[in-house]
Amino acid sequence: MGRIAALSLILALLAPGFAFGQSTDMKGMEMDKKPQGTTHKAVGIVKKIDTDKGTVTLEHGPVQSLNWQAMTMTFGVKDKSLFDKLAANKKVEIEFVQQGSNYVVTAVK
């Protein structure tokens, strides 16, 4: 029983250090966020175009600059002339930026 009590005491004393270490790591992750205006690139397939809303939905591959996995998501489209380069089921390479909480396509290849 003495060993269990000693182990419990040691763990209780170390717990605040573990909590501090976790919060420090999370602060570091927050600092790794990319600033707004940074251009990112993705390659994907156009799934849906909504010119009325000014959006395009893409099934895109990983975006390394944001540490994103492949996913399907909707982007705003900065310039309506970019819709000329978008067609359903077409493979495209896009450049995009973050604007507020949204991501906006700035170029299509």
N, C-alpha and C positions, 0 to 999 in steps of 0.2 A: 504494500500500500504506500510505502514511503517513496518508492520510485515513481509511482503514478502521480502522487502529489507534486513531486519535484518537476516532473515532465509538464504537468499542467501549469505550474508557476512559470516555467521557462517559456512555454507557448504563449501564456498571457502577456509576458513581458515583451515578446517578439512581435505580437500582433500589431501594435501601433506602428512599428517599423514597416511591416508588410503593407499596411494601409497607406502610409506615406509614400512608399515606393510605387504603389499603383497610381496614386494621384499625380505623382511627379511624371510618370510615364504618359498619362493622359494629357497633361499639360504640353508635353513635347509633341504629341500627336496633333494637338490643336495648332501648334506653331507651324506644322508641316503643311497646312492648308495653302493651296495656291491662291495668289492674289487675284481678285477680279480683273478681267482684262487679259489674262494669260490665254494664249491660243492653244487649243487642244485639237488633236486629230483622231478621227475614227473612220473605219471602213465598215460599211453595212449595206443591208438591203432595205429599200424603201417599202414600207408596209402600208402607209396611209398618208395622203396629202389632204390638207384642209386649207385651201386658199382663203376662205372666209375668215378663219381664225388665225391664219398666218402661221400654221404649224406643219411639221412633217414628223411622222412616226417612223423610226428606224430600228431594225434589229441589227445592232452593231456588235463588233468584236470588242475585245478588251481595250481600254484607254489607259495606257501606261502612265501618262502624266498625272492622272487622277487616281491611279490604283483601282480602277473599276474593272470588274469582270464583264464578260459579254452579257448584254441584256437588250430588251426592247424598251425604248422610251420615246417620248415626244419632245421635240425641240421647237423653239420658235424659229422663224426665218427672218433674218434682218432685212433683207432686200427682196421685194416681190419678184424681181427679175431672176432670182435664183430658182424659182419654181419651174422655169423653162428647162432646167437641168435635172429635174426630179420627175420620175415616173414610177408608178407602182411596179414592184418586183425588180427594179433596176438596182444594180450594185453601184454604190457611189463611195467616194472618199470625201469626207467633210472636214472643215475646220470650224470650230465653235468656241465661244467664250461664255463665261458666266456673267449674267446680268441680274443682280439681286439674287433671288432664289431660283431663277430660271437659267436654262442653257439655250444659247441662240446660235444658229448656223450663220457663219459669215462668209463661207466659200464652199463651192461644190465642184468636184472634179469627176 
